[in-house]
Amino acid sequence: MASAINEKSGVFSGLKITSFSWAIVGPLTMKYFADYGATVIRVETNKRPCTLRISTPYKDGKAGLNRSGYYNHFNANIFSLALNMEHPRALEVARRLVAESDVVMENFTPGVIEKWGLGYDELKKVKPDIIMLRQSGFGLRGPYAQQPAFGMILAAMAGLPNFIGWPDGGPLPIGVSPYTDCISPRFAAAALIAALDYRNKTGKGQLLDLSQFETALYFIMPAILEYISSGREPSRIGNSCSYAAPHGVYPCKGDDRWCTLAVFSDEQWVNLCKVMDKTEYINDPRFNTLLNRKKNEDEINGLVSEWTINFTPEEVMTQMQSAGVPAGVVKNTADIYDDPQLRQRNLFWPLNHPDMGLFTHLGQGFELSKTPAQAYMPSPRLGEHTEYVCTKILGMTDEEFVELVSAGVFE
């Protein structure tokens, strides 16, 4: 049984999007529109479930297609239509979806959509003003175009790990996060809004070809510019900064607790020494200028660490900020989840989910004053809205829907 479907409002109210999406990049892109009123229909199949549906952690450690915390965190306000695109009659349903949609989005390896008969040229035959957003790993052309891609691989190919690590060590991975999956949607949403504006003015749709690989390069643009201008490759510098010292992450009281500090000026250095009650270091020739502090940075980091370890990160931050020294707590996940700033700005949406119980879904990181993002419904169970989409949006009769169900189209 599908959860209650609430009437949507918002700046994108009335916009219909069909999403053949996968992993995080698809849902994150669509959330911008679904959370602000668009009807987003995600096409899925239990024949090959989205990788997030089979990713841990699961609710109470019990595996299930509808119990993944990873999946459910990102898919609120999105409809799920179960449609087995390998079935010979699935294309007719997909074409009807296209006819009712303003946008078709997909993020598969180029060739998958074409195999299904849903390439852009085919979509235009169904709806001439359709906008198609494609955001594959490398775009639709080029020597890498046909390569399957995942976020961690794309982050490495974009060179991001080269900036993470210590001078005497190798590059480090960004972590478990598929980083490009979280970068690409920002570009995709802006491009799609521009395409919608263009269509509203001209009546014409278009194809948007987005490369996740290319969007990641914007985060290392200073290094690219350095190479172009001087031929020099960037070096890993750990937590240090070429124009600040001390500049790093320092241990604090507690289990794996840390605080960041950054001293950019001589005035901030004086204030740091006063807070630590180490005024003898203010005019110490080893530390009295930025150049000298950089030469003796390891020694400074040791002195600061000896002081910070006696205080909680919150105490270090408060004392330093009160003295005009930039500082911030390195928050763990518990800190972030309970952060009063994030709570007041409604970043987390606790919603009752049929399989998860009360579960925290992701909200939006920006607000529109006239039409704020709203939590209309929790993330869908696989195929939860199949009947609703087919009968209410596509206008199928009950008999037609039952006949297609019996034929195995909706799996």
VEXMIDREN-855338 format. One record per residue (C-alpha): residue number from 1; residue in one letter; y, z, x. Coordinates in nm, 3 decimals, decimal comma. Last residue first. Layout:
BEGIN
- nr	rest	v	w	u
- NUM	A	Y	Z	X
...
END
This chain:
BEGIN
- nr	rest	v	w	u
- 411	E	-0,560	-1,179	0,869
- 410	F	-0,374	-1,354	0,591
- 409	V	-0,529	-1,702	0,584
- 408	G	-0,882	-1,578	0,511
- 407	A	-0,956	-1,816	0,222
- 406	S	-0,975	-1,521	-0,016
- 405	V	-0,623	-1,420	0,078
- 404	L	-0,507	-1,778	0,021
- 403	E	-0,660	-1,779	-0,330
- 402	V	-0,511	-1,438	-0,406
- 401	F	-0,164	-1,563	-0,312
- 400	E	-0,197	-1,877	-0,522
- 399	E	-0,315	-1,679	-0,824
- 398	D	-0,038	-1,424	-0,789
- 397	T	0,215	-1,704	-0,782
- 396	M	0,394	-1,766	-0,457
- 395	G	0,773	-1,731	-0,460
- 394	L	0,827	-1,730	-0,083
- 393	I	1,041	-1,414	-0,087
- 392	K	0,887	-1,211	-0,370
- 391	T	0,528	-1,337	-0,378
- 390	C	0,456	-1,420	-0,014
- 389	V	0,685	-1,166	0,148
- 388	Y	0,576	-0,882	-0,083
- 387	E	0,207	-0,965	-0,046
- 386	T	0,225	-0,972	0,332
- 385	H	0,443	-0,663	0,364
- 384	E	0,197	-0,427	0,532
- 383	G	0,041	-0,697	0,747
- 382	L	0,008	-0,464	1,045
- 381	R	0,160	-0,133	0,947
- 380	P	0,533	-0,158	0,951
- 379	S	0,789	0,040	1,149
- 378	P	0,970	0,282	0,923
- 377	M	1,204	0,173	0,642
- 376	Y	1,573	0,131	0,567
- 375	A	1,715	0,319	0,865
- 374	Q	2,077	0,211	0,865
- 373	A	2,316	0,055	1,113
- 372	P	2,679	0,110	1,020
- 371	T	2,872	-0,143	0,809
- 370	K	3,244	-0,065	0,807
- 369	S	3,267	0,130	1,134
- 368	L	3,015	-0,079	1,327
- 367	E	2,838	0,152	1,570
- 366	F	2,664	0,094	1,902
- 365	G	2,344	0,218	2,066
- 364	Q	2,125	0,146	1,766
- 363	G	1,831	0,346	1,627
- 362	L	1,487	0,391	1,782
- 361	H	1,218	0,546	1,565
- 360	T	1,117	0,911	1,572
- 359	F	0,803	0,985	1,371
- 358	L	0,735	1,209	1,072
- 357	G	0,376	1,121	0,982
- 356	M	0,219	0,863	1,211
- 355	D	-0,008	0,671	0,973
- 354	P	0,212	0,635	0,664
- 353	H	0,538	0,675	0,861
- 352	N	0,804	0,921	0,756
- 351	L	1,121	0,845	0,947
- 350	P	1,311	1,036	1,217
- 349	W	1,579	0,795	1,342
- 348	F	1,706	0,855	1,694
- 347	L	2,038	0,711	1,811
- 346	N	2,228	0,888	1,533
- 345	R	2,553	0,943	1,724
- 344	Q	2,528	1,317	1,665
- 343	R	2,175	1,323	1,800
- 342	L	2,263	1,122	2,110
- 341	Q	2,546	1,358	2,198
- 340	P	2,341	1,667	2,110
- 339	D	2,063	1,566	2,358
- 338	D	1,732	1,687	2,218
- 337	Y	1,533	1,374	2,303
- 336	I	1,726	1,325	2,625
- 335	D	1,662	1,676	2,753
- 334	A	1,293	1,654	2,663
- 333	T	1,271	1,319	2,843
- 332	N	1,412	1,458	3,166
- 331	K	1,780	1,462	3,243
- 330	V	1,922	1,422	3,590
- 329	V	2,225	1,645	3,536
- 328	G	2,559	1,496	3,638
- 327	A	2,823	1,542	3,904
- 326	P	3,163	1,391	3,997
- 325	V	3,371	1,656	4,181
- 324	G	3,690	1,763	4,004
- 323	A	3,639	2,136	4,050
- 322	S	3,530	2,193	3,690
- 321	Q	3,296	1,896	3,731
- 320	M	3,132	2,064	4,026
- 319	Q	3,079	2,400	3,862
- 318	T	2,952	2,249	3,538
- 317	M	2,716	2,007	3,710
- 316	V	2,565	2,271	3,936
- 315	E	2,516	2,509	3,644
- 314	E	2,351	2,237	3,435
- 313	P	2,124	2,144	3,724
- 312	T	2,008	2,507	3,744
- 311	F	2,131	2,695	4,049
- 310	N	1,996	2,820	4,380
- 309	I	1,852	2,484	4,481
- 308	T	2,204	2,341	4,472
- 307	W	2,318	2,528	4,786
- 306	E	2,042	2,439	5,031
- 305	S	2,048	2,086	4,888
- 304	V	2,417	2,049	4,975
- 303	L	2,360	2,151	5,336
- 302	G	2,060	1,917	5,373
- 301	N	2,250	1,626	5,223
- 300	I	2,534	1,695	5,466
- 299	E	2,298	1,681	5,764
- 298	D	2,151	1,353	5,646
- 297	E	2,500	1,211	5,595
- 296	N	2,625	1,278	5,946
- 295	K	2,763	0,931	6,027
- 294	K	2,864	0,887	5,662
- 293	R	3,054	1,215	5,671
- 292	N	3,233	1,103	5,984
- 291	L	3,347	0,779	5,822
- 290	L	3,447	0,962	5,504
- 289	T	3,663	1,200	5,705
- 288	N	3,646	1,575	5,780
- 287	F	3,264	1,592	5,801
- 286	R	3,154	1,606	6,166
- 285	P	3,500	1,716	6,278
- 284	D	3,464	2,031	6,063
- 283	N	3,788	2,053	5,870
- 282	I	3,636	2,134	5,530
- 281	Y	3,308	2,264	5,673
- 280	E	3,436	2,619	5,727
- 279	T	3,517	2,628	5,355
- 278	K	3,150	2,672	5,272
- 277	D	3,178	2,871	4,951
- 276	M	2,973	2,602	4,772
- 275	V	3,258	2,553	4,523
- 274	K	3,512	2,549	4,807
- 273	C	3,313	2,294	5,008
- 272	L	3,291	2,064	4,706
- 271	N	3,666	2,094	4,646
- 270	V	3,744	1,995	5,004
- 269	W	3,504	1,699	4,980
- 268	Q	3,665	1,593	4,650
- 267	E	4,003	1,587	4,823
- 266	D	3,860	1,387	5,113
- 265	S	3,753	1,122	4,865
- 264	F	3,441	0,961	4,716
- 263	V	3,209	1,260	4,679
- 262	A	2,916	1,198	4,444
- 261	L	2,668	1,456	4,319
- 260	T	2,353	1,412	4,110
- 259	C	2,151	1,703	3,975
- 258	W	1,779	1,771	3,982
- 257	R	1,503	1,970	3,813
- 256	D	1,136	1,930	3,903
- 255	D	1,041	2,278	3,777
- 254	G	1,347	2,499	3,789
- 253	K	1,637	2,567	4,023
- 252	C	1,795	2,251	4,159
- 251	P	1,709	1,970	4,396
- 250	Y	1,979	1,714	4,484
- 249	V	2,027	1,351	4,387
- 248	G	2,268	1,155	4,603
- 247	H	2,614	1,077	4,731
- 246	P	2,755	1,308	4,995
- 245	A	2,922	1,096	5,105
- 244	A	3,084	0,793	4,938
- 243	Y	3,188	0,440	5,034
- 242	S	2,859	0,285	5,146
- 241	C	2,659	0,468	4,879
- 240	S	2,340	0,667	4,930
- 239	N	2,054	0,714	4,684
- 238	G	1,802	0,503	4,875
- 237	I	1,985	0,247	5,090
- 236	R	1,770	-0,064	5,059
- 235	S	1,925	-0,355	5,244
- 234	P	2,092	-0,663	5,097
- 233	E	2,022	-1,001	5,259
- 232	R	2,303	-1,155	5,459
- 231	G	2,390	-1,526	5,445
- 230	S	2,759	-1,443	5,436
- 229	S	2,914	-1,593	5,123
- 228	I	2,607	-1,706	4,933
- 227	Y	2,409	-1,399	5,038
- 226	E	2,686	-1,162	4,933
- 225	L	2,725	-1,346	4,601
- 224	I	2,354	-1,305	4,536
- 223	A	2,378	-0,936	4,623
- 222	P	2,672	-0,885	4,386
- 221	M	2,477	-1,072	4,112
- 220	I	2,180	-0,834	4,115
- 219	F	2,198	-0,729	3,748
- 218	Y	2,296	-1,079	3,639
- 217	L	1,964	-1,202	3,777
- 216	A	1,774	-1,035	3,493
- 215	T	1,906	-1,288	3,241
- 214	E	1,757	-1,570	3,447
- 213	F	1,401	-1,441	3,434
- 212	Q	1,425	-1,378	3,060
- 211	S	1,503	-1,747	3,014
- 210	L	1,674	-1,839	2,686
- 209	D	1,657	-2,176	2,511
- 208	L	1,861	-2,169	2,190
- 207	L	1,791	-2,470	1,966
- 206	Q	2,056	-2,568	1,714
- 205	G	2,169	-2,554	1,354
- 204	K	2,447	-2,760	1,198
- 203	G	2,661	-2,681	0,893
- 202	T	2,972	-2,710	1,109
- 201	K	3,162	-2,382	1,072
- 200	N	2,882	-2,158	0,943
- 199	R	2,642	-2,325	1,186
- 198	Y	2,869	-2,247	1,480
- 197	D	2,903	-1,883	1,370
- 196	L	2,526	-1,856	1,342
- 195	A	2,489	-2,009	1,689
- 194	A	2,737	-1,758	1,832
- 193	I	2,547	-1,470	1,670
- 192	L	2,226	-1,610	1,819
- 191	A	2,372	-1,631	2,168
- 190	A	2,499	-1,272	2,150
- 189	A	2,163	-1,145	2,023
- 188	A	1,972	-1,337	2,291
- 187	F	2,186	-1,206	2,577
- 186	R	2,134	-0,844	2,476
- 185	P	1,769	-0,915	2,391
- 184	S	1,704	-1,029	2,753
- 183	I	1,781	-0,698	2,922
- 182	C	1,528	-0,467	2,752
- 181	D	1,233	-0,701	2,786
- 180	T	1,356	-0,765	3,141
- 179	Y	1,274	-0,406	3,234
- 178	P	0,914	-0,389	3,118
- 177	S	0,918	-0,012	3,179
- 176	V	0,643	0,140	3,392
- 175	G	0,869	0,184	3,690
- 174	I	1,130	-0,030	3,861
- 173	P	0,882	-0,111	4,134
- 172	L	0,963	-0,003	4,489
- 171	P	1,064	-0,219	4,783
- 170	G	0,935	-0,120	5,125
- 169	G	1,033	0,177	5,337
- 168	D	1,262	0,269	5,627
- 167	P	1,587	0,208	5,442
- 166	W	1,461	0,386	5,128
- 165	G	1,367	0,243	4,792
- 164	I	1,500	0,032	4,507
- 163	F	1,722	-0,269	4,573
- 162	N	1,438	-0,504	4,663
- 161	P	1,264	-0,396	4,343
- 160	L	1,517	-0,606	4,142
- 159	G	1,434	-0,937	4,309
- 158	A	1,424	-1,152	3,995
- 157	M	1,057	-1,222	4,067
- 156	A	0,992	-0,848	4,066
- 155	A	1,167	-0,795	3,733
- 154	L	0,977	-1,094	3,591
- 153	I	0,645	-0,941	3,689
- 152	M	0,735	-0,606	3,532
- 151	G	0,854	-0,776	3,214
- 150	F	0,556	-1,001	3,150
- 149	A	0,524	-1,375	3,199
- 148	P	0,285	-1,660	3,125
- 147	Q	0,368	-1,961	3,345
- 146	Q	0,438	-2,288	3,166
- 145	A	0,808	-2,294	3,253
- 144	Y	0,770	-2,206	3,621
- 143	P	0,837	-2,557	3,759
- 142	G	1,137	-2,609	3,531
- 141	R	1,180	-2,649	3,158
- 140	L	1,147	-2,441	2,841
- 139	G	1,275	-2,110	2,975
- 138	F	1,130	-1,882	3,241
- 137	G	0,975	-1,584	3,059
- 136	S	1,017	-1,720	2,710
- 135	Q	1,314	-1,658	2,487
- 134	R	1,321	-1,917	2,209
- 133	L	1,578	-1,890	1,931
- 132	M	1,557	-2,162	1,668
- 131	I	1,847	-2,216	1,430
- 130	I	1,758	-2,416	1,119
- 129	D	2,018	-2,658	0,982
- 128	P	1,772	-2,942	0,910
- 127	K	1,515	-2,723	0,731
- 126	V	1,156	-2,855	0,709
- 125	K	1,210	-3,159	0,930
- 124	K	1,424	-2,943	1,158
- 123	L	1,126	-2,709	1,208
- 122	E	0,914	-2,997	1,338
- 121	D	1,172	-3,093	1,600
- 120	Y	1,204	-2,726	1,700
- 119	G	0,832	-2,679	1,759
- 118	L	0,626	-2,528	1,478
- 117	G	0,310	-2,740	1,473
- 116	W	0,087	-2,451	1,580
- 115	K	0,025	-2,606	1,921
- 114	E	0,401	-2,650	1,957
- 113	I	0,449	-2,276	1,906
- 112	V	0,203	-2,201	2,186
- 111	G	0,339	-2,470	2,420
- 110	P	0,607	-2,265	2,589
- 109	T	0,478	-1,912	2,660
- 108	F	0,559	-1,694	2,361
- 107	N	0,897	-1,545	2,272
- 106	E	0,969	-1,673	1,922
- 105	M	1,262	-1,667	1,680
- 104	V	1,314	-1,874	1,367
- 103	V	1,655	-1,841	1,206
- 102	D	1,811	-1,913	0,866
- 101	S	1,483	-1,875	0,685
- 100	E	1,348	-1,977	0,344
- 99	A	1,228	-2,323	0,455
- 98	V	1,089	-2,169	0,772
- 97	L	0,876	-1,928	0,570
- 96	R	0,745	-2,217	0,364
- 95	R	0,654	-2,391	0,687
- 94	A	0,463	-2,085	0,803
- 93	V	0,266	-2,076	0,479
- 92	E	0,171	-2,442	0,517
- 91	L	0,085	-2,384	0,881
- 90	A	-0,161	-2,107	0,794
- 89	R	-0,392	-2,346	0,608
- 88	P	-0,596	-2,454	0,912
- 87	H	-0,644	-2,092	1,024
- 86	E	-0,551	-2,041	1,391
- 85	M	-0,210	-1,915	1,281
- 84	N	-0,370	-1,607	1,126
- 83	L	-0,087	-1,464	0,919
- 82	A	-0,030	-1,093	0,859
- 81	L	0,333	-1,054	0,752
- 80	S	0,514	-0,747	0,884
- 79	F	0,866	-0,666	0,768
- 78	I	1,112	-0,511	1,017
- 77	N	1,337	-0,212	0,940
- 76	A	1,182	-0,002	1,220
- 75	N	1,000	-0,189	1,496
- 74	F	1,086	-0,027	1,830
- 73	H	0,946	0,329	1,819
- 72	N	0,648	0,215	1,614
- 71	Y	0,508	-0,008	1,883
- 70	Y	0,527	0,242	2,170
- 69	G	0,413	0,532	1,952
- 68	S	0,099	0,339	1,873
- 67	R	-0,070	0,450	1,551
- 66	N	-0,072	0,136	1,336
- 65	L	-0,327	-0,066	1,533
- 64	G	-0,532	0,249	1,592
- 63	A	-0,624	0,486	1,872
- 62	K	-0,633	0,862	1,813
- 61	G	-0,452	1,060	2,083
- 60	D	-0,268	1,265	1,819
- 59	K	-0,047	0,960	1,753
- 58	Y	-0,125	0,701	2,017
- 57	P	0,046	0,681	2,355
- 56	T	-0,067	0,423	2,443
- 55	S	-0,066	0,048	2,390
- 54	I	-0,276	-0,144	2,137
- 53	R	0,005	-0,211	1,892
- 52	L	0,237	-0,283	2,185
- 51	T	0,019	-0,573	2,301
- 50	C	0,071	-0,743	1,967
- 49	P	-0,258	-0,785	1,784
- 48	R	-0,479	-1,089	1,843
- 47	K	-0,705	-1,142	1,544
- 46	N	-0,514	-0,865	1,369
- 45	T	-0,233	-1,115	1,319
- 44	E	0,144	-1,093	1,324
- 43	V	0,445	-1,277	1,181
- 42	R	0,756	-1,056	1,183
- 41	I	0,982	-1,106	0,885
- 40	V	1,340	-0,997	0,949
- 39	T	1,563	-0,957	0,643
- 38	A	1,906	-0,893	0,789
- 37	G	2,100	-0,576	0,704
- 36	Y	2,245	-0,430	1,020
- 35	D	1,927	-0,264	1,144
- 34	A	1,736	-0,592	1,094
- 33	F	1,988	-0,794	1,296
- 32	Y	2,012	-0,590	1,613
- 31	K	1,648	-0,496	1,562
- 30	M	1,544	-0,860	1,597
- 29	T	1,622	-0,871	1,967
- 28	L	1,447	-0,540	2,031
- 27	P	1,145	-0,656	1,828
- 26	G	1,105	-0,979	2,026
- 25	V	1,166	-0,845	2,376
- 24	I	0,929	-0,553	2,330
- 23	A	0,581	-0,713	2,316
- 22	W	0,542	-1,033	2,110
- 21	S	0,736	-1,224	1,851
- 20	F	0,689	-1,497	1,595
- 19	S	0,997	-1,382	1,407
- 18	T	1,116	-1,536	1,082
- 17	I	1,478	-1,445	1,019
- 16	K	1,663	-1,425	0,688
- 15	L	2,035	-1,343	0,668
- 14	G	2,142	-1,210	0,329
- 13	S	2,287	-0,888	0,471
- 12	F	2,387	-0,944	0,833
- 11	V	2,703	-0,728	0,820
- 10	G	2,526	-0,460	0,623
- 9	S	2,323	-0,401	0,310
- 8	K	1,950	-0,388	0,250
- 7	E	1,777	-0,295	-0,073
- 6	N	1,498	-0,051	0,001
- 5	I	1,134	-0,149	0,024
- 4	A	0,906	0,147	-0,049
- 3	S	0,609	0,163	0,184
- 2	A	0,339	-0,097	0,141
- 1	M	0,000	0,000	0,000
END
